[in-house]
Amino acid sequence: MSYQWKNIGPLANIPAQGARRLCFGHQGHPVAVFRTGADEIFAVVDECPHRQGPLSEGIVSGRTVSCPLHNWVIDLAAGEALAPDIGRTRALPVRIVSGEIHVGLPLAGERAA
């Protein structure tokens, strides 16, 4: 899959165990970037699969985030809701280049994982 990589700035702009909603989206949906306490970075479409709650406003714990609306827990690496809930949000690739976070957006006509 081919990506358009967007530089969203330094890692330090996202607090540990926090998130930032980006000023651009993907295919009409908002995108959020999360930083875990272990400095892992993840990007997902910023919509809970249950009722499109803003995941970027949820609580990050380990490699998951809890939706602020109904407490669904979402795995940040895969975008999957944890049992007993079922559903997923789109996960997007990220990379760190010289301390800067880059989010990969699939090129037109390609679908994200």
C-alpha positions as CSV (number, residue, x, y, z in Angstrom):
1,M,0.0,0.0,0.0
2,S,1.2,3.5,-0.8
3,Y,0.9,6.4,1.6
4,Q,1.0,10.2,1.6
5,W,3.1,10.9,4.8
6,K,2.0,14.0,6.7
7,N,4.5,15.5,9.2
8,I,2.5,16.6,12.3
9,G,5.4,17.9,14.3
10,P,7.6,16.7,17.2
11,L,6.8,13.9,19.6
12,A,6.9,16.4,22.4
13,N,3.7,18.0,21.1
14,I,1.7,15.0,22.3
15,P,1.7,14.4,26.1
16,A,2.4,11.0,27.5
17,Q,-0.8,9.0,27.8
18,G,-2.5,11.7,25.7
19,A,-3.8,12.5,22.3
20,R,-4.2,15.2,19.7
21,R,-6.9,15.5,17.1
22,L,-5.3,16.5,13.8
23,C,-6.4,19.5,11.7
24,F,-6.8,17.2,8.7
25,G,-8.9,14.0,8.3
26,H,-9.0,10.9,6.2
27,Q,-11.8,10.4,3.7
28,G,-14.1,12.7,5.6
29,H,-13.3,11.4,9.1
30,P,-11.2,13.0,11.8
31,V,-7.8,11.5,12.7
32,A,-6.2,11.4,16.2
33,V,-2.6,10.6,17.2
34,F,-2.0,8.9,20.6
35,R,1.1,8.6,22.7
36,T,1.4,5.9,25.4
37,G,3.3,6.1,28.6
38,A,6.0,4.0,26.9
39,D,6.3,6.6,24.1
40,E,4.6,4.4,21.5
41,I,2.7,6.4,18.9
42,F,-0.6,5.4,17.2
43,A,-3.0,7.0,14.8
44,V,-6.6,6.1,14.3
45,V,-9.8,7.6,12.9
46,D,-11.0,9.6,15.8
47,E,-14.4,7.9,16.0
48,C,-15.5,5.1,18.3
49,P,-17.1,2.3,16.4
50,H,-20.1,2.4,18.7
51,R,-21.4,5.9,18.4
52,Q,-18.6,7.9,16.8
53,G,-17.4,9.3,20.1
54,P,-14.2,11.3,20.0
55,L,-11.5,8.8,21.1
56,S,-9.0,11.7,21.3
57,E,-10.9,12.8,24.4
58,G,-10.7,9.4,26.1
59,I,-8.3,8.0,28.6
60,V,-5.2,6.3,27.3
61,S,-4.1,3.2,29.3
62,G,-1.3,1.0,28.0
63,R,-2.0,0.5,24.3
64,T,-5.7,1.3,24.6
65,V,-8.1,4.2,24.8
66,S,-11.5,4.3,26.5
67,C,-14.2,6.2,24.6
68,P,-15.5,9.1,26.7
69,L,-19.1,8.5,25.7
70,H,-19.8,4.8,26.7
71,N,-16.4,3.5,27.9
72,W,-15.7,1.2,25.0
73,V,-12.0,0.2,25.1
74,I,-10.2,0.4,21.8
75,D,-6.9,-1.2,21.0
76,L,-4.8,1.6,19.4
77,A,-2.6,-0.7,17.3
78,A,-5.4,-2.4,15.5
79,G,-8.4,-0.1,16.1
80,E,-10.4,-3.1,17.4
81,A,-12.9,-2.8,20.3
82,L,-12.0,-5.1,23.1
83,A,-14.5,-7.8,24.2
84,P,-17.3,-7.8,25.0
85,D,-17.7,-5.0,22.5
86,I,-17.4,-5.6,18.8
87,G,-16.3,-3.2,16.1
88,R,-13.3,-1.2,14.9
89,T,-12.1,2.1,13.8
90,R,-9.5,2.6,11.1
91,A,-5.8,2.4,12.3
92,L,-3.3,4.4,10.3
93,P,0.5,3.9,10.1
94,V,2.8,6.2,11.9
95,R,6.6,6.7,11.9
96,I,9.1,8.9,13.7
97,V,11.6,10.7,11.5
98,S,14.2,12.8,13.3
99,G,11.9,13.3,16.3
100,E,8.9,14.3,14.1
101,I,5.7,12.2,13.9
102,H,4.5,11.3,10.4
103,V,1.0,9.8,9.8
104,G,0.5,7.7,6.6
105,L,-2.7,8.4,4.7
106,P,-3.5,5.8,2.0
107,L,-3.4,7.3,-1.5
108,A,-6.7,7.9,-3.3
109,G,-8.3,4.6,-4.3
110,E,-6.5,2.6,-1.6
111,R,-8.1,1.5,1.7
112,A,-6.4,1.7,5.1
113,A,-5.8,-1.5,7.1
